[in-house]
Amino acid sequence: MREGFFSDPPTVPPRWFHDEKGSLLFDRITRLAEYYPTRAEAEILRSRAVDIVGDATTMVELGAGTCEKTRVLLDVFSRRTTAPPAGAAAPAGAVAPAGAAAPAGAAAPAGAAPPAGAAAEASPLFVPVDISTEMLFDSARALAAEYPGLRVEPVVADLTALDGPLPGEPGGRLVLFLGGTVGNFSEAQRADFLDMLRGVMDPGDRLGLGFDLVKDPARLVAAYNDADGVTAEFNLNMLDVISRTVEARGLDRRDFRHEAVWNAEESRIEMWLRAIRDVRIDFPTLGRSRTLDVGAGIRTEIARKFEPYALMDELAGHGFLRGPVWTDDAGDFGLALVVVD
């Protein structure tokens, strides 16, 4: 808040969308007629599930949410499940402290030698990572019930600030970052994120990265400004999250409206909350105030759209070997699979 809300224009990181209500609203957004990315990505996951999973022994999903789209991969991943030793299955509700890179009580750290015979008995490990605690717990419990032989170890964490090795065997991890969320970073933030990922992964680990492709701006705007107003409610809910988290006076959702615009120069959709009247907002605990004139906006999200293969050049510059890039039949969405060098 200190860094973003008092800059010009004021901005708020998208993580502030995701309290429990916000996470549920986003799940609704993914099912809207206008919001094509989820369906397009699901098409790729269905057609390429075996190729994506490969021989992974651990799957880590960043920003897992409901894990709905991941189930098609878990169907493949869990087929190699063997019955775990008595007491070996991790409790579905157990999570690491916020910000941790690995769950509390997880197995030996990356690189440690397993007990004799453990490799033959170990079950595939799925690690959903999310900042929304309630949804993460619910998803983990549901997955543990759906896939009895699968170890599910949820991690509550800010996916942009992971530290230390990821859970699982080095070289056997598949890290998933789906949904086009990589487009929510600025150029500098994306570079920092890829550097961070490379730092917590090991040679041979793979990264599956979903990204949205440039297309007709009218379709792009509609995807972020649906007729039912679900995205508008999702955007406005951020103000409620701020008000509950940081002491604020004068921050009222009734003073703002949702707006989605296409920024052609930056190749991105931008979501804004526009003031419909002059607003003064005081943050006593921050010792700061902000005045917004009517028409001024708070930028709440950017959603960068990429040209095919352009992202591969960036990944190569951060220590990832080039790999396949798949798109859905309509060419709306892409998924890259790269390996840590």
N, C-alpha and C positions, 0 to 999 in steps of 0.2 A: 504493500500500500504506500509506504514512504517513497519508494522508487518510482512507482507507476502513476498513482492517482494524482500526483502533483507535478507531473511532467506535462508537456504540451505536444499532442493532446493527451489528456489523462487516459491511462490504460490500466487494466486489471488482468492478471494472468488467468487463463482459462481454468486452472485448477479450482478457482472460486465458484465455478458452476456446480461442482459435484458434491453437494450434500446429498442426503438420501433422496430428497424430492427431485433435485436436479438430475441425479443419475437415472431415476425412474422416467423423468421427462425425456431424457436423451434416448432411453430405450424406446419410447413412443415415437420419437423423431425417426429412428432407424426403420420404422415400419410405415412411414408416410409415403403416399404415392409420389410426391415430389422428390423425396430423398433417395436417389438412385445408388449412392456409394455402397450402402450395406448389401443391397441385392447383387450389384455387380461384383463386389468382392467375394460374396458367398458363392457366386457362380465359379469364380476362379478356384476357391478353396475346394469346392466339390470335385471339379475336374482334375485338380492337381494335388489332391490330398496325399497320395502315396509318395509323390515326388518331394513334396514339402516336408513331410515327416521323416522320410529317409530312414536312417538308422539311429535316430536320436534316442537317447536314454532319459533325457530330461527336456521338458518343454516349459519355457518361462514366457508368460504372456504379460506384457506391460500395458497397463490401462485395461485390465481384463473386463471390468464391468460385470455384466450378466454371464459372460463366457458363452453366449448363445452361438455366435458364429464359429467358435472354436470347437464345438462339439463334433463337427464333421472331421476335424483332425484328430480329436480324441478317440473317435470310433476306430480310426486306423492305429493310432498310438497304443491304445489299450489292448489290441489283439495279441500283443506279445506279453501281456500280463501273466505272471505266474502267481500262485497263491503265496502271499507274504508270510514270513515266519510269524508265529504267535506273538501278538503285541507289537509287530513292526509297523503297522499302518499308522500314519500320523493322524491325530485327531483333527477333523475337518475344521473345528473352530479355533485351532491354535494359530496365533499370528505372532509375528515379530513386532517389537516396538516400532512406532512410527519412524520412518526414515531408515530402518535397517535394510540391509541388502539381502540378508538371509534370515529365515525364521528362527526364533528362539528355540533352542533344543534341536536344531537341525543336525543332520549327520555330520561326520568329520568334515572339516573345511576342505575346499578344493585342493587337490594335490596330496591329501593324506591317504595312506595305504588302508584299504578296507580290511576288515577281519577276514581270515581264511574262509573261503566258501561263500562269502557274502555276495559276490558278483552274480553267482548262479541263482541266488534266491531273490535278489533285489527286484522290486516291481518298478515299472516306469513311474517317473516322478513328474507331477504337474504343479507348477508354481504360478498361481495367478497373483499379479501385483496390481494394487489399486490404492487410491487415496480415500475412497468412499468406504468406510469400515463396514457399515450395515450391509450394503450390497455385496461386498466381498465375502463376508461371513455367510450370507444366504447362498451365494453362488457356490462357495466351497462345500457347504453341506449338501446342496443338491447334486453336485458332481460326485461326491463321495458315495452317495446313494445310487447314482446311475451307473457308476463304474467301480464296483466293489473291490477289484484288485488293484486299482490305481491309487497311488499315494498322492494326496492333495495337500499341499502345504502353502496356504495363503500368506501373503506378505503385505502388510499395510505400509506403504511407502510413497513418497513423491518420486515418480519415475524419472524425473530429471536430475535427481540427486542421489543415485545409488552409490554406495561405497563398499569396497571389498568384493571378493569373488562372488559370483552368483552361485546359488545352490546347484548341486549336480556334479557329474564327472567332467573335468576339463576335456574339451574336444568332442563331447557327446551332447552338448546342449543345442537346442533350437530355441532361439529367442524370437518371439513374435511381437511386432509392433504394427497393429492392423488399424483399419478404419480411416486411413489417410491422416492420422493425427500428426505425422511428421510435418504436415503442411501448416500446423498451428504455430510453428516456430518461425521467428525472423531468421534471416540468413546467418547472423552471428549466433543466435541461440541454437540453430540446427547444427552448426559446426561444433559448438560446445557439447551438444547432446551426443553426437556421433563419437566425439573424442571420449566422452564419459563411458559410452557403451563399449568402445574398444578397450577401455581400461578395466572393465569388470568382466570381460569375456576372455577366452583363451584361444590360442591357435587351433583351428579345426572346428570351433563352435560356428554355428550358422545363424544368420539373421534373416528373418522373413519380414519384409517391409511393405506395407500397403500404401499406395499413394494415388491421389486423384489426378486425372489428366485434364488438360485444357480443352474446353469445348464451348458451345454457344453460351455467351454470357447470360441470356435469358433463362436457360435451364439452370445455370449455376445460382442465380439470384433466387429463383423459385425454390431450389433445394434448401435455402436458408431463410425463406420467408413463406412458409406454407400457408395455404388458405385457411386451415383450421386454427392457426395461431399458436400451435404447440411450441414452435421455435421462439416466438415472441415471449411466451410464458417462461421458457427455459432461460432466455436472456434476462428478463426482469427478475427472475428468482435470484440471480446473482446479487442484486441489491439487498434482498432479504438475508442472504448468507453473510454479506458484509456487515449488516446491521446487528446480526446476532454474534458476530465474531469480534468486531471492533466497535467500541463505544462511539456512536455517531448521532448527531442531532441535525435534522433537516434532510436526511437521506430517505426519500419517500418514493416508492415505485410509481405512484400516481403522477409524479412530476416528469416522467420519462416515457418515451415510446421506442419500440424496437425498430431497427433499420438494418437492412443488408444491402451492400453495394459491391459492384465489381470494380476493382482497381486494376485497369489494364496494364498500366506501367509496371506494377509490381506482380502481375499475374496472380492475383489473389482476391478472394472474397473477404470483405471486412464486415464484421457485425458491430453495430453501435447502439448505444442507448442515448437518444437525443432528448435534451431538455425541452419540454413544451412550455415552460415559463422560466423566469429567472430564479435560480436556486442558490442558496448558500448552505454549505455543509460543513459542520464543525466536527473535528475528531479530537476530543479532549485528551485522550491518552497519548495521542501522537503529537499533541501541541500544534496542530495544523488546521487550517480552514481552506475551503475551496469554493469559489464562486463560479457558477456556470450561467452564462447568459442564455436566453431562449435561443434554441437552435444549436447550441454547443453540444458536443457529444463526448461520451466515454467510449473508447474503443475496447470491446470486450473479447474479440477474437479475430484472428486472421486465419485464412484457410488457403494456403498456397496451392496452386495447380501447376503440374509439371508437364513438360513435353516428354514423350517416350524416350527412355534411355538417358535423359539429362541427369537424373538423380544418380545413375551409375558412376558418372564421372566424380561426383562428390564423394560417394562411398569409397571409391578407389583411393581418393586422397586422404582417407582416414583409416587406412589399414585393412580394408575389406576387398577381397578378390572378386572380380566380376563374375557374375553367374547369370542364370536365366532370368528373363523378365517376361511375365505372362500378363495378358489382358483378357477381359471378358469379351464375348463375341461382338458386342457393340463398340468396343474400344473406349469405354467410359472410364475404366479404372485399371490400375496396374499393380502387380505384386512382384517384387524383386527378391531373389534368394541369393545371398552372398555369404562368403566364408571368411572368417578371420584369418589373416595371413600369418 
